[in-house]
Amino acid sequence: MTAVLFDFSGTLFRVESTDSWLRGALATADVRLTEAESTAAVRALEAVGALPGGGGPARVPEDLADTWPIRDRSAALHRAAYTGLARQVPLPDPALHDALYDRHMTPAAWAPYPDALEVLRALRQRGVPVGVVSNIGWDLRPVFRAHGLDPYIDAYVLSFEHGVQKPDPRLFGIACEALGADPHRTLMVGDDRRADGGATALGCGVHFVDHLPAADRPDGLRPVLDLVS
């Protein structure tokens, strides 16, 4: 393999906990909850899968049934899907549902996996081009810049910017073209076997990592270095 594509959430970065997410949004909105209210809200938000990048919903509400499967094709659909999930949870200020969505787009809401910088730096030293291919509804480039990883990324291919979402092989094709890479010599690294596995239709190799909290996956990316030349 002579080029590498990485997924974003659950692969290079992990989103904060639901508790941290809620506290960050509350602080921005200057809204206070008691500890009991906060704990109950965290549990309810987790139950409905409202945190983008966290666990998905066990059940998609009927009014989101058409939006959910295509949520990553546009910024509007992505926001509608996740604020729709969040609105299942009553909060003291209705504006908090949008504040929660806004919070998850901030660099403070994300942390790179412990070995992400090491692996990306090693690939750059080897002259291996690197792209990020993500199903997402917002521009994640500021997250990479804030955490010092942007200098190691040669191309960002984001679903909402192209109206195409993984596992559609067209998104991987756009990434390979941006890197000037042969798909048959390109490795896709991700945590979602269905979405990221779509790269195989283009001829790419795939390597999967576990979507775990950052502290529980200190070296999950390092095997990538053994798979590229």
N, C-alpha and C positions, 0 to 999 in steps of 0.2 A: 504494500500500500504506500502511495506517495502523496496523498492528501487526506485530511481528516475533517469531517463535519461533526460538530457537537450540538446536541440539544442544550437548551438553557436550564429550565426548571427541573430539579431532580437529577441533573447531570453535572453541570458546571457550578450551579448555584442552588441553594436551598432557601425557600421563603421562611420568614420568622414564624414563631408559634402563633396560634390563634390568640392567646392571651396577650402577647406582645403587640400583635396587630391591632387588637381592640384598644389597648392602652394608648398606642400611638395615635389612633384616630380620635380617641376621647380627648387627648391632650391638645391636639390641633384644633378641635372644635370647642375646647374649653367647657367640656361637659364632664360632670363627676357622677360616678356610680359608687354605691357601697360595695364592699368586697363580696358580699353575698350576691348582689345584683350583677356584678362583673363576672363572677364565677358561673352564674346561671346563663348569662349571655354568651360566654365562651362555649359552654357545653352546647347551647342551642345552635350557635353558628357552626360549630364542628359537625353537629348532627345533620345539618342541611347542606354541608359541603360548600359553604359560602366563600372560603378563602381561596383565591386563585393560586394554584401551585401547591395547595394542600390536598387533602383527600377529597375525592369527587363525591357528589351527592348519591346517597343510596337510592333516592327516588327523585326524578325530575318532575317538578310541578306541571300540571296539565297546560298551564298558560305559557310554559317555556318549552313545550315539547318540540315545536318547530325550530326554535332558536338554538337550543342547546347543541344539537349535532353540528351546526355550522357556525358556532360562536366565534371561531378563530378566523373567520374570513373577513371581518371588518372590525374597526374600533367600536362602532356603535353596537354591533351584535354582541361583542365581548362584554361591554359594560352592561348591556341590557340583561345578559344571561346571569352575570354574577351579582349585580344589584338586585335582580329578581329573586335569586336564592336568598340573599341577605334579608330581603324584605319579609321573608317568612318569620323572621325573628323580630318581635316588637322591641323598639329602642326608645328612650325618652325623647329623642329629637329625630324626626324622620330624615333630616339631612345627614344623619350619621351613616346611613346606608351608602350614600355617595362618598362620604368622607372615608369610609372603610375601603372602598374601591380605589380612591385616590391614594390612600396610604400604601397600598400594595405595589404601586408603581414607583415608589421612591427607593433610592439606593439603600436607605436605612432598613428597609424591609427584607433585604436579601444579604446573604453571606455566601462567599465562594466556598466550595468544598476545600478541605485543608491542602489537598495536593493539586488543586487546579492551576495555581500559578506555576508550580514546579513543572507540571506536564506541558503546559502551554509554552513556557520558556524553553524547555528542551526541544519541542517541535520547531520553534523558531530558530534555535541554534543549528538544527539539522537542515534548515531550509525547506521544511514541510509546510505547504500552505494550509491554513485553517479557516474554516467557516463555521458560523453558528446558524443553525436551521431550527426555527422555533414556531410552534403553533401559539400565537399570542395576539393580543389586540392592542398593544401599545409599544412604544419605542423603548427597547431595553438597552440601547447604547449608553445612556447615562449611567446605568448600573455598572456596566463594564468599565466605564471611565472612572467612576468614583472608587472602584475597588482595584484599580490599577491593572486590569486585564485587557483593556482595549488595544494596547500596542501589539498584542499577540494575535489579534483577529484580523484576517484579511478581507472577510466579507460577512455581512449579516443578511440573511434571507428570512424575512418575517412574514408569516402567513397573511396578516392583515394588510400588508403593503402590496401583496400580489393577488389577493382574493382566492388563494388556494391554500389548503391546509393538508398536513400530513394525515394519512399515509399516501396521498396523491403523489406519484413519482415526479410530477412536473415541478414540485417545489425543490426536490433534491436535484433535478436537472438544472434548475436556475442556479443553484448553489455551485454545482460542478462547473457550469459555464463561467460563473463569476471568478472562480479560482483558476480557470484554464486547466481543469483536471479531468482525466479520463475516469468515468464512473467505475469502470472495472478495476481501477487501482485506487479507489477512494473508500475510506472507512467511515461509516456513520456510527457515532457513539451516542447512545441514549438510554432512557430508563423505561420507555413504553414500547413493548414488543409489537403492538399493533401499529402505532403511529410511526415510530422510528424504523420499524421493520419494513415499512413501505419502500425504503431505499433499495431493498433487494430486487424490486421489479425493474430498477434501472441498471442493475448489475453491481451495485455497491456491496462491499462487505459490511457486516454489522457487528457491533460489540455492545452488550448491554451491561448497565450498572444498576445497582439497587437504589430505589428512591427512599433514602433514609435520612434522618437528621444528620447534619454535617459532622457532629461529634461522633456519630456511630459509623461513619464511613471515611476514615482518615486517608485511605490509599486506594480507593476503588478505581481511580483513573490511571494509575501507574501502569497496569498491563497494556494500555494503549501504546506505550513506548516500545513494547516488544513486537507490536503488530505492524509497525511502519518502518520504512527503510530510510 
